[in-house]
Amino acid sequence: MAQMAHRCKSLYTVFWAASSLFLSLSLSGCIMPPPKPGSKISDVLKVAELKESSKNSQESPQSQSKEPSKSDDKPAPGLSELPADPGPFNLIVDKEGRELWQARGELGKFGGTLRLSSFGDGPKTFNAWDASDVESHGIGLMQFDSLVDIDPWTGKTTPKLCKEVTVSPDGKVVTFRLRKGLQWSDGKPITADDIVFTFDKLVKDNWGEGSNRDTISIPSDYPTIAKVDDLTATFTFKKPFSPLLLNLNALMLAPKHVMEPVTKKGKAAFRPFWNINCDPKTIVGSGPFILSSYIPSQRVEFRRNPNYHMVDSQGRRLPYLDKIVISIVKEQPQMILKFLGKEVDLLDIRSVRGMDAAVLRNKEKELGFTLRNLGPDDGTVFLMFNMNQRKNPKTGKYYVDPIKQEWFNSTKFRWAVSHAIDRNSVVNNILRSVGFPLSTCQTTASAYHNSELKPIECDLEKSKALLKEDGFVLKNNELFDKKGNRVEFDLMTNAGNTIRDAVCIHIKEQLRQLGIKVNYQPVEFNAMLNRTHTSLDWQAIMLGLSGSRLEPYSGANIWKSDGRMHEFDQRTGDESGNIKVTDARPWELEIDKCLDQAAGSYDEKVRTENYRKAETLAYENQPFIYIYSGALLTAASNKIGNYKPTPLGTYYTPKGTMHNLEEIYLKEGQ
């Protein structure tokens, strides 16, 4: 299922095609099991072993379409050879007794500034626990580390701030032991008190954005968080919760000594804390870099954290880089131009479009960079209608016009729209064949994808038949519902995203052939998020979400009926952020049940069966009309040392493929 993050982490973000045709292109040909009860994790906590080598996946991704592309440009290069797995981290103890992870990359050079870019409007907040967009969440991951991480080569869960993690034999108690001597960027110690504060306060009580709680427990069984000693804390569940460790990689540890005083002032004080207007000097983190300055809509700058908890092979404190500068641009093409003009050093995943691949390939040698194809993306792009049938308690008015409510809540209407979209044309002509038609919530990158679900073909005659069955009438090329109302709705996506803009225009034209009038308007990203998350004032939207090929439950906050990102029918919570569901549709409740049963078991047969059933229910009911998933393309200057991108190391931006950001350095003479 999709995750915010990329949603970030989420985020999506973390970021599934419609058939088994592309399984040979992914690293997913096996199930990624959660840790076995009773296991102990020292250097590496084993969660999964990839059972296929990358040499079985050395083909360029192609769409399922038989329709030729209108472009003669060659798409992305064949699937890039993955860097060798360097093995587990070594734990060393320095002369002060601090336990530090030793980097696995080559010995690098200190100093320099890495220049990156991002398109849109920039982050909404620097408060990582109030982040509801991928950009803000990704920036949080640069500044704050998690208890555990995902190994980008193996998919295993590995300790990050922890030294070891232990799962009890019955799977109900998970014990986290921090490494000795860890410090926040202000020099204060990182302790078990920070663990308890983060998960028993911020996450449990839904401070800030509030969707984090959904990913580490089921609503009826939030774990009891307890401090054992200064370095040890336990999570105790009533029943096993198998996705915990994989999902914890996206949840950052918060500094209690800084944030607890703010929480004592109430949630009204917490939301603006560390907002985009904050003094960067007030931010205290545990990640490799800390915010140093921000010019809204122009640039974000970070400085190295001198207290970061990793060293190189000579025992020198990382990171190597002095600074990271992220330039903010309004539109995707500007990122390409800045890269070709050598104003930025890296185009990370979701920055390189299919239409850019041929241009970049022709410039690799001349400009000294390498274009890489890492295979299928985990992320999804979809069309979604607002199916909310409730009234705004503050205004007494419906969030959605009751006339449109009836259309949007009709499964036949949604299927008619789904059949009208030519996914093959989108992939071939807009993505330039660098992507995959998508019909379900799981891409082929997911080990849990149900390959028996058929791709949704473009069939306007079938669309017309479904609309007729549902009481719609076509008069003079205009569609009317059974009550005589003209079928017309507003569609939006984030401004500056040229790919989504083109897809929205395609949808508008396809639906025009059904007599449906679409009023399409791109919207500034933060304003769009406000409408989908706060005011709930929208009709139809095209969005993308990050995903997880390892754990579908990472999207529980999106799919569960009480989820805080259940955007196609977002229910509002009480003052504490708790959402009480009284009007869920039967299929929503079935999805809830499937996710809870999968999460409550360590049996892979049970997990697979339930995740695939949930995928089938989503497919049958079309609350998200999936359109495509992309390919993971990245272009990096050859002067970047220790740059080792892998498909499993791409979940969150702006770290993206720089999963080993602390090891990145700039080579001399480049």
Buried (B, 14 or more C-beta within 10 A) or exposed (E): BBBBBBBBBBBBBBBBBBBEBBBEBBBBBBBBBBBEBEBEBEBBBBBBEBEBEBEEBEEBBBBBBEEEBEBEBEBBBEBBEBBEBBEBBEBBEEEEEBBBBBBBBEBBEBEBEBBBBBBBBBBBBBBBBBBBBBBBBBBBBBBBBBBBBBBBBBBBBBBBBBBBBBBBEEBBBBBBBBBBBBBBBBEBBBBBBBBBBBBBBBBBBBBBBBBBBBBBBBBEBBBEBBBEEEBBBBBEBBBBBBBBBBBBBBBBBBBBBBBBEBBEEEBEEBBBBBEBEBEBEEBBBBBBBBBBEBEEEEBBBBBBBEBBBBBBBEEEBBBBBBBBBBBBBEBBBBBBEBBBEEEBBBBBBBBBBBBBBBEBBEBBEEBEBBBBBBBBBBBBBBBBBBBBBBEBEEEEEBBBBEBBBBBBBBBBBBBBBBBBBBBBBBBBBBBBBBBBBBBBBBBBBBBBBBBEBEBBBBBBEBBBBBBEEBBBBBEEEBBBBEEEBEBBBBBBBBBBBBBBBBBBBBBBEBBBEBBBEBEBEBBBBBEBBBBBBEEBBBBBBBBBBBBBBBBBBBBBBBBBBBBBBBBBBBBBBEEEBBBEBEEBBEBBBBBBBBBBBBBBBBBBEBBBBBBBBBBBBBBEBBBBBBBBBBBBBBBBBBBBBBBBBBBBBBBBBBBBBBBBBBBBBBBEEE
